[in-house]
């Protein structure tokens, strides 16, 4: 089972600038890839990679090979919904990292993450105890997010499925009109609620309410 864990990054001013430049450069490359894909009507990730990788790499030399592959994937995913118009990407839209571009160091609350000016090897983060526990599981892709001037990393984790618990017993319920519900246990005990019982209680309650003076609430 794959879950997403969000951690808040605590960059210094220099690290914040590196993250901003990285996000803007990647999204600028995504717009260029989208323009090229639209012109050639090629929207599959493999085709986009084959046709445009070298050109994009030459136009954006600060991007690593893996970053360009992730950008190609982002563009291809954007065209999966429809291909009626050319896709464009916001300057500060989220960008995707795989495990070759980032590494979580949970014990020290640090992350090593690639940027266009070099890898930030000890970028601090904070998270809650539940999130920290989930981060012990294997990591997958992560999204770098800028929201209201704060930086976040949404990390996908692979949590093993828990097995079904074995039942220790059973309880059978019969539904009917005269007996609305009856349960049968292993012991001789039996509980029945009948329509007459329920209807009688409702009738008595309604009669009591009608007999009460105005402004009186029956208990």
Secondary structure, 3 states (H helix, E strand, C coil): CEEEEEEEECCCHHHHHHHHHHHHHHHHHHHHHHHHHHHHCCCCHHHHHHHHHHHHHHHCCCCCHHHHHHHHHHHHHHCCCCCCCCCCCCCCCCEEECCCCEEEECCCCEEEECCCCCCEEEEEEECCHHHHHHCCCCEEEEEEEEECCEEEEEEEEECCCCCCCCCCCCCEEEECCCEEEEEECCCCCEEEEEHHHHHHHHHHHHHHHHHCCCCCCCC
